[in-house]
Amino acid sequence: MDEKLKKALEFSNYRQTLNNQLRQLKVRTQTQLIFAKNGGSFTISRELICFFNYIVSKKLKEITVLDDNEIPIQIENPEEFLDEITIRYFEVTNDYFTDYQQIKKSRSVKLIVDLEV
């Protein structure tokens, strides 16, 4: 096999493996950002955190919000809810950053596949 062709195939395998690992990492991160509370399901995002920060700043003690499935869910303690989603958001995004950096630094298919993502 021609050396250029061999290198091109190796690079192609590397890029495909890299993209697959990054995609798996992103899906895992998105799954970890789903938060269940009072029978509702919420995807934690900066927008949700900002919304609850606003609710807490207005000193509302009990509110009803729509979850991801448009189901009304009563949140009895918005401040506690805000704390829970904020902590989860930063834990998950910090893990995502660490794993992403490991994948980016891996320069071979073997190193990428051996990472526990």
N, C-alpha and C positions, 0 to 999 in steps of 0.2 A: 504494500500500500504506500502510496506517495506520502511523504512526510507532512506536506502542507494539508493534505486531506485528513490525515490522522490527527493533526493538531486542531483542525476545524471541527472534527467530530468530538474531540475531547472538550473543546470549548463549548460546543453546542450542548453536550451532556451536562457540563458544569452549569450553564445558564438555565437549562430546563430544571435541574435539581434545585438550584438556588431559588428560582421562581416558585417551585412547588413548596419548598420549605417556608418561604415568606408568606405564601397564600395560606398554608396551614396555621402559621403563627397568627395571622390576621383573623382567621375564623375562630381560633381558640380564644383570642382576646375579645372578640365581639361576643362570644358565648359567655365569657366570664363577666361581661358588663351587663348581663341581664339580672335584674334584682327583683325578687318576689316579696311582696308585702301585703298583708291583709287580703289575700286571694287575688291580688293584682300582679301584673308583670310589667316592669318598667325597664327600658333600656337606658342605662346611665350614660349621660352625655353632658357636655358643658352647658347646654341649654337647660337641661333638667336641674342641674346644680344651681344655675343662675336663677331659675324660676323659684326654687325652694329657698334660695337665699333672700329673694324678694319677699316671699311669704313670711319668712322668719323676721325680716326687718320690719314688716308691718305688724308684728306681734300677734298674728293669727294663731289661735290655739288648736283649732280643729277645722280641717278643710276637706272638700271632696274634689278629687281630680280624676281625669280619665287616664286609664293605663294604656299600654300599647295596643290593646284590643278594643279601645273605646268603651271600656266598662268603667262605670263610676266606682271609685274606691275612696273610702273615707280614711284619711290620715289623721289620727288623733293627736300625734305629737310631731308637727312639721320640723321642729328643731332636731329631734332625734333622727328623723328620716334623712334630713340634710347631712347630719354627721355620718350616718351609715353609708349613704351613697358617695359622699366625698372621700371617705376612707377607702371604700372599694375601688373608686375610680383611680386614685393615686397608686394603690397597690398594684392594680392590673396594668396601668400604663407604665409604671416603673419596671415591672416584669417584662412587659412588651419591649421596652427600650433595651434592657439587658440582653434579652434573647435576640433581638434584631441586630444588635452590635456584634454578637457572637457569629451570627450567620454571615453578616457582611465581611467579617474578618477571615472567614474560611475561604481558602483559595483552591480547594480541590473538592471533587465530588465526595470522596471518602470522608473528609473533615465535615462537610455539610451533613451527610447522612448520619454520621456518628453523634451529632448534637442531639440532645434530648429536647425536642421542641414539642 
